[in-house]
Amino acid sequence: MPSMLNFFKKSLAVRLMVVFAAASAAILILILSILIYGFAFQWKANVRPHLEQYLDYINADIGNPPNIERAKLLAERLPINIYIKGGGLHYSSTGSALDVVEIKFESRQNKWRHQGNNYLNKLQQKGQIVMFGESDNRMIMRSQIDQYQIYFELSHHGKTEQASSIGFWSLLFLFLILGISFWQLRRMLKPVQDIKIGVKKMGGGQLDYQVPVRQDNDLGELSSSINKMAADITQMLDAKRQLLLAVSHELRSPLTRAKIATQMLPDSTNKARLEEDLMEMETLITDILETERINTPHAILNRVPVELEQLIASVIDELPANKVSLEILQSTELPLFELDEKRIRLLMRNTIANAICHGGASLPAPCVQLSFRERQIQIKVIDYGAGIAAQDLAHVTEPFYRADPSRTRDTGGFGIGLYLCKLIVEAHAGQLSISSEVGRGTCVKIVLPV
């Protein structure tokens, strides 16, 4: 039930269809009410008096006293049932007695006189009393003259069955019309679904996705406008990327000259700080270039057999002054994996350096867990530091995003390391996820398919 309610709320076609069906039902009820009232009025004012007079003619044809043979002949020829009793006569054209318990009989003398008809007056002068009664499925005329009572019954069963048949086919055609209308609405609103899918994909970064332009109307123009907007955004991002690459390349030469010049200076505290700053700049430029290189559609991985355990251990040893431990969650020896060694090394260096930066002073010390199950490599880099706030956790893999905007050396780098890690993992068709709890630490989980 909740799923149907959500589908009703979200589907514009279903809501329009419900409005259309409600309006159609209201119009149909109004038309039926008018027709029923009109037919009822016509029946009472025009049709029924003719039927009553028709029964009077049949009554006169039977005669007085009633002629049974004549009654049988009339019952066979006409769609009418005849019942006669009194004066020693008991006749039923149906073979069974007539049930008139629920029938209320009334005279039509005043009505006929008002219409200027003197037929009933003639019958009354002969001593004949004529009464009429009606129920849902039959109409009965009762004629009493002397000791004889004659009943004439007109059945409405045929009309009831015909009405049922008409109702069935009307409902069938109504559902058919509603089905065709719903299909047409879905077809007309298909561009809305295309736009919804396109906006979702573009929001996820697929700016090269094109929303189909199905119709030359307002929705078609909207789809074209969205495609043009995505193309303009892509062009602006490409220009920004080219500028970033050009600046990064141009910075390499003066940075190299600055490093050479720094090495010629005498050893001092200022020299050490300068070398550290130059190293950070070189790392930033390297990360930017590698990020753009791996982010291009034609990026190629240089896969070679890698001993992942040794690679991670060497990365830990290269990082200065750390107590990071490597745990192999595997009962058997790990096989060789076909990976891009250079990029996996960069991936591990960035994630482990972050763990040291944010949890190296805490106890227990950061650790790296490595396992291989169901043809998947699983790497967890865990620290027990301050953790990441929930509002920042969803953005830490975005380029140049930092939870601490101060950008000091003590609180981390420039916010591009985890973004590069994400690109490297996705280039290997893997997944990178980060879970954290403030005050208890952070876990970076990397899953790579073999």
N, C-alpha and C positions, 0 to 999 in steps of 0.2 A: 504493500500500500504506500509506504513512504517513497519508494522508487517511482511509482506511477505519479505521485504528487509532484516530485521533483521534475519528472519528464514533462508534466503539464506546465510547470512554471517556466521551464527552460525552452520549450519548443514553441516558437512563434506560430508555426503552422497549426499546431493542435489548438492553441488558444483562439486563433482566427476561425478555425473549424467549429469550435464550440460556440462562438458568438454567432456564426452563420447558422448553425443548427438551431440555436435558441430562437433566433429571429425567424427562421423558417417555421419552427414549431408554433410560435405565437401567431404568425400569419395564417398557418393552417388551421389552428384552433378557431381563429376569428372567422375564416371562410366557412368552416364546418358549422359553426354556431349559426351563422347567417342562413346557410342552406337548410339546416335542420329546422330552424324556426320558420323559414319560408315554406318548406314542405309540410310541416305540421299545420300551418295556417291554411295552405291550399287543400290539405286532406280534410280538415274539419269543415272548411267553407264550401268547397266545390266537389271533391271526389267522393267523400262518404255519403252525401245525400243521393248521388246517383246510384251508388251501390245499394243503399237502402231501398230506393225505388225499384231497382233491379230485383231485389229479393221479394218485394211486394208483387211484382209481375209473376214471378215463379209461384208464389203462394196462390195467386188467382188462377194460374194455369192448372194447379193440382185440384182446385175446386172444393166444394163443400157439399156433402161430406168428402173427405180426402179420397182421391183415387190412387190406390197403392201402385197399380201398374204404371200410371202416369208418373208417380214419384220415382219409381225405379228407372224409368226411361230418362227422366231429367237428371237423376244422379249419375247415370252412365255417360250422358252427353256433356254435362257441365261440371266444372271443378268445384262441386258443392256437396256437402253432406246433408242428408234430410232425415229427420227423426219425427215420427208421428206416434202419438199415444192418446188414449181416451176413446170412449165409445166402443170398447172391446178391441181396439186396434193397437198393435205394438209393432212399429216398423223402424228399423235402423239401417241406413244404407251402408254403414261401416261394420254391422254385425255386433256392435257393442253399444251399451247405454251411453247417453251423453252426460258429461259432468259439467254442471252449471253452478257449482257451489260458490265459486269465486267471481262469478259474473254478476255485475250490477246492471239490471235492465232499467231503461228509462224511455219515456214516450217522446216522440218528435212532433206531436200535433201542433204545438205553438209555433215551432220553427217552420213547419210546412205551411201553416196558415200565413205566417209573416212573408213567406216567399210567394204567396198567391196561389198555392196549389190546393185543390179541393179533393185530391185523391183519397187522403186519409179520412176526410169527412164522409166520403161515399162508403168507405169500409166501416166507419163507425155507425153509419145509418143501417148497415146490414148486421150490426151486432158483433162486428169483428174488432178485437183489441190487438193492436200491433205494438210491440216493445222491441228495443234494440239494446244490445250489450256488446262490449268489446274488451279484449284483453291484449297482451303483448303479441300473441301469435294467432289470434283468430277473432272473427266478428260473427255475432249470432243475432238472428232475428227470431223473435218468438211471436207467433200468430195464434190467437185463441178465439175460436168461434164455437159457440154452443159448448159441447162437452169435449171438443177436440183441441189439442195443443200440437202445433207444428213448429219445429225448430229447423232453421236453415243455418248451416255453419260454413263460413268462408275461412279457410286456413291460410296463415301467413308464413308457413314453414319455408316455402320456396323463396320468399323474400328474405327470410333470415339467412338461409344458406347462401343466397346471392350476395347479401351484405357481407357475410363472412369472407366469401371469396374475393370480393372487391377490397375488403380491408387487408387481406393477406397480400394481394398483388400490389396494393398501394404502399404497404410497409416495405415490400421487397424493392419496389422502384425507388422509394425514399432512401433506403440504405444504399442502393446503387448510385443514386444522385450524390449522396454524401460521400461515398467512396471516390467517385470521379472528381468531386470538388476538392476533396483532401489531396488527391494525387496532383491536381492542377495547382493547388496552393503550394505543395511541396516543391513542385517544378518551378513555380514562380519565385519561391524564396530560396532556391538552391544557391544563388549568388551570396546570400547572407551567410550560409554555412561555409561557402568557399572563403569569404572574407574572414570569418571567425577562425578557420584553420590557418589561413595565411598570416593573420596578425599574431597568432600563437607561435607559429614557426619563426616569423621575423623577430618576435620578442625574445625567442630562444637563441638568436644569433644567425639564423639562416636568411640573411638579407638577399641572397640570390634567388629565393623562392618567388615564383610569379603566381599571383592570384588569377585563376581562369576568368576571362571576360566572355561570358556566355550570351549576353544580350546587349543590344544597343539602346539602353535606357538609363535611368538614373543609377541603378545598381551597377550597370556596366561601367558607367563613368566613375563611380566610386571605386570599383576594382582597379581601373586604370590609374586613378589618382594614388591609390595605395602602392601599386607597383612603381609608379614614378617616384613616390616618396622614398621607397626602399632603395631605388637606384641612386637617388641623390645622397642618401645617407651613406651608401656604400662608397660613392665617389668621395665624399668628405672624409670618411675613415681611411680610404686609400691614400688620399693626399696627406692626411696626418701621419699615416704609417711611413710614407715615403720621406716626409720631413724628418721623422724620428730616426729613420735609418741613415739618412744623409748626414744628420748631425752626429750620430753615433760613429759613423765612419770617419768623419772629419776630426772628431775628438781623439781618435787613436794616435795620430801622428804627434800632436803636441803632448799627449799623455806619455808617449814613449820617450820623447825628448826630456820631459820633466823627470821621469824615473831615472834616466841616465844622469841628468844633472844632480839629482838628489844623492845618487851613489857616490858622487865626487865630494860631497860635503863631509866634514868631520863628524864622527859619532857624537850624538847629543840627543836630548829629549825631544827637541823640536824636529830633528831629522826623523826620529822614530814615528812621531805623530804624522809628519808629512808623508812618509812612506805608507803609513796605514791609510791615510786619506786617498792617496793615489791608488792603492790596492782596491779600496772600495769603489772608486770611480771605474777602474778597469773591470771589476766584477759586474758593476751595473751595466756598462757598455756591452760586455760579453753576454749577459743575460738578455738584454734588449735585442741584440742581433740574433741570438739563438731562438728567442721567442718568435720573432718575425720569420725566421727561417723555417721553423717547424710549423708555424701557423699558416703557411702557404698551402694551397690545394695540392701542389705537385711535390710536397716534401717527401723524401725517401729515407727510410730507416736503413742504416748499415748494420744488418743483423749478423752477429757472429756468435759462436758458442761461448757462453759466459759461465764461470763458476761464481754464482751469485753470493755464496757465503764468503768466499775470499774477497770479492769486490767490496762488500759491505764492511768487512773487517778492515780492509785497507783504507776506506773512506774514514772510518772511525779513528784509525791511527794518524791520518793526515791532519785531522782537526786538532788544534792546540788545546792542551790542558783540559781534558774531559774524562769523565768516568762512565761513559756510555758502555753498556754491556750488550752483547749479541746473544740472543737465545734462539736455538734451532729447535722448533717444535716438530721434530721429525725423528721417527725411530730408525729409519734407514738413511743411507747416504743420498744426498741431493744430486739429481742428474744435472747435466749441462743444459742450459737454456739458450735458445736463439733470441738474443736481444741486441739492441743498439748499446754497446758497452759505454760509449762516451756519454750518451744522454742518460742512461740509467745511473751512471756515476754522478752526473750533475743532479739528478733527481734525489739520490740518497744524500748527497752533500747538503743540499738545501734543507731537506726535511730534518736531518740530524742536527744541522747547525741551528735551526729554529728551536729544536728540543733543548739544546744546550743553552741557547740564549734565554729561553723562558722558563726552564726548569732545572738548569744545571746546578744551582745553589740549593735546591730542595732535596729532601730525602724521602723516599729512595731516589737514586740517580736515574736519569733517563735510560731507556732500553729499546732495543730493536728486536722484534720477534719475527721469525721467518718460518714459513711452512709451505708444503706443497700437497694439495689434496684435489682430487677430481679434476686433474689437468688444469689447475689454477695455482699460480704463485700468490701467496698472501703475505704481505709485509705490513707490520704495525710498528710505528715509531711513537713511543709513549713517553710523556714527561709528566711530572707531578708538581708542576708549577702553579702559577696564578690562574690559569685557564682563560677561556675566551667567553665574553658575554654573549648571550643569545642573539642580541640584535646585530652583533658583528660576525657571528659564525657563518651566516649565509653569504657574506661578502668577502671573506678573507682570500678566496681564490680569484678575485677580480683584480685586473691589473692596476697597480699603484694604489691599492686600498690598504689602509693601515688603521687598526683599532685605536692606536695612539697617534694623533696627528702631529705630535711634536717632532718626529723623525730624528730623534737623537740616536747616537750609536748604541746607547745602553738599551734602547727599546726595540732594536731591530734595524732592518735595512730600508729599502725604498718601496716595499710592497709589491715587488714583481716576482719574488722567488716562488711562492706557492702557485701563482698563475702559470709560471713556466713548468712547474711540477705537474700541474693539471694537464697542460698541453702534451707533455712527454708521455704521461699515462694514457691519454686518449689516442695519441699516435700509435701506441702499442695495443689499441682496442681494449684497454682496461678501464678501471673505475677508481677514482680517488674520492674518499669521503673523510670528513673530519667531524669528530665528536668531542665535546668539551664540557666541563663543568667548572664554574668559577670557584676557585679555592682548592680544586682537587686535581686539575691537570687536563691535558689534551691528548687525544689519540688520533694520529693520521693513519688511515687504513688504505693500503694500495693493493688492488687485485689485478693481476695480469694473466690473461689466458695464454696457454702454451700453444 
